[in-house]
Amino acid sequence: MPTEALFRPLQRAQHDVQIEFEGAPLTVPAGVSLAAALMTHDLGHTRESPVSGRPGAAYCMMGVCFECLVEVDGQANCQACLIQVAEGMRVRRQRGARDLLRGGQADE
């Protein structure tokens, strides 16, 4: 049976990138998921339930729970835990239900 640790400490990113969250500039580590990057700042919730308005934020960090939904560069329904942070990203909270686009047109 291996005796090495199953987990290892995260290495600090060699550089940071600038993103925008709700119009405010943020400096976040490069090379991590958007959810992890947002968690490095005390931002509170990243989404609001379309049914009750209940706030939600990253929970499972592996794309199963959909609690980390955000709007990225104008595209709604993005799972922040599955997106790698990139320089200049514009991120907004997902508030309620969003239309899914079909052929460039929102469903009626």
Backbone hydrogen bonds in HBPLUS format (Angstrom, degrees):
<---DONOR---> <-ACCEPTOR-->    atom                        ^
c    i                          cat <-CA-CA->   ^        H-A-AA   ^      H-
h    n   atom  resd res      DA  || num        DHA   H-A  angle D-A-AA Bond
n    s   type  num  typ     dist DA aas  dist angle  dist       angle   num
A0030-ALA N   A0015-HIS O   3.09 MM  15  5.97 163.3  2.12 151.5 148.4     1
A0017-VAL N   A0028-VAL O   2.82 MM  11  5.54 159.5  1.86 161.9 168.6     2
A0028-VAL N   A0017-VAL O   2.95 MM  11  5.54 166.0  1.97 161.9 165.3     3
A0088-GLY N   A0018-GLN O   2.71 MM  70  5.77 163.7  1.74 179.4 173.7     4
A0019-ILE N   A0026-LEU O   2.95 MM   7  5.33 161.9  1.99 151.5 157.5     5
A0026-LEU N   A0019-ILE O   2.80 MM   7  5.33 161.2  1.84 153.2 151.8     6
A0020-GLU N   A0089-MET O   2.83 MM  69  6.15 152.1  1.90 161.6 170.6     7
A0091-VAL N   A0020-GLU O   2.72 MM  71  5.88 172.6  1.72 158.3 160.9     8
A0021-PHE N   A0024-ALA O   2.86 MM   3  5.27 163.5  1.89 152.2 152.0     9
A0024-ALA N   A0021-PHE O   2.97 MM   3  5.27 165.9  1.99 118.7 120.1    10
A0022-GLU N   A0091-VAL O   2.84 MM  69  6.30 160.0  1.88 159.9 165.0    11
A0085-VAL N   A0032-VAL O   2.93 MM  53  6.04 172.2  1.93 168.3 167.2    12
A0037-ALA N   A0033-SER O   2.91 MM   4  6.19 159.4  1.95 152.1 158.5    13
A0034-LEU N   A0083-ILE O   2.70 MM  49  5.70 148.7  1.79 168.3 171.7    14
A0038-LEU N   A0034-LEU O   2.87 MM   4  6.10 159.1  1.92 152.9 157.9    15
A0035-ALA N   A0080-ALA O   2.97 MM  45  4.68 148.4  2.07 112.3 108.0    16
A0039-MET N   A0035-ALA O   2.97 MM   4  6.18 144.4  2.10 143.2 153.4    17
A0040-THR N   A0037-ALA O   3.17 MM   3  5.42 149.6  2.26 102.1 111.0    18
A0041-HIS N   A0038-LEU O   3.13 MM   3  5.65 163.3  2.16 113.1 118.2    19
A0043-LEU N   A0041-HIS O   3.02 MM   2  5.66 125.3  2.32 108.4  92.8    20
A0046-THR N   A0056-GLY O   2.84 MM  10  6.11 154.6  1.90 153.2 160.7    21
A0094-GLN N   A0046-THR O   3.09 MM  48  6.57 153.5  2.16 145.7 146.2    22
A0047-ARG N   A0056-GLY O   3.18 MM   9  5.17 147.9  2.29 145.5 142.6    23
A0056-GLY N   A0047-ARG O   2.91 MM   9  5.17 149.0  2.01 141.4 140.2    24
A0048-GLU N   A0094-GLN O   2.76 MM  46  6.24 137.9  1.94 163.7 171.5    25
A0096-GLY N   A0048-GLU O   3.12 MM  48  5.49 147.6  2.23 124.5 133.7    26
A0049-SER N   A0054-ARG O   2.83 MM   5  5.07 160.7  1.87 137.6 143.7    27
A0053-GLY N   A0049-SER O   2.93 MM   4  4.44 133.4  2.15 115.0 127.0    28
A0080-ALA N   A0068-CYS O   3.38 MM  12  5.50 166.5  2.40 119.6 122.8    29
A0070-VAL N   A0078-CYS O   2.88 MM   8  5.29 149.4  1.97 143.9 153.8    30
A0078-CYS N   A0070-VAL O   3.01 MM   8  5.29 162.6  2.05 165.2 161.5    31
A0071-GLU N   A0092-ARG O   2.93 MM  21  5.07 175.5  1.93 153.7 154.0    32
A0092-ARG N   A0071-GLU O   2.85 MM  21  5.07 154.8  1.91 147.0 153.9    33
A0072-VAL N   A0075-GLN O   2.92 MM   3  5.17 152.4  1.99 145.3 141.2    34
A0075-GLN N   A0072-VAL O   2.87 MM   3  5.17 167.9  1.89 120.9 123.2    35
A0073-ASP N   A0090-ARG O   2.70 MM  17  4.94 170.9  1.71 154.8 158.1    36
A0082-LEU N   A0079-GLN O   3.02 MM   3  5.63 157.5  2.07 117.9 124.7    37
A0089-MET N   A0086-ALA O   3.22 MM   3  5.86 158.6  2.27 143.2 140.4    38
A0102-ARG N   A0105-GLN O   3.01 MM   3  5.47 174.5  2.02 144.2 145.7    39
A0105-GLN N   A0102-ARG O   3.21 MM   3  5.47 167.3  2.22 112.8 115.4    40
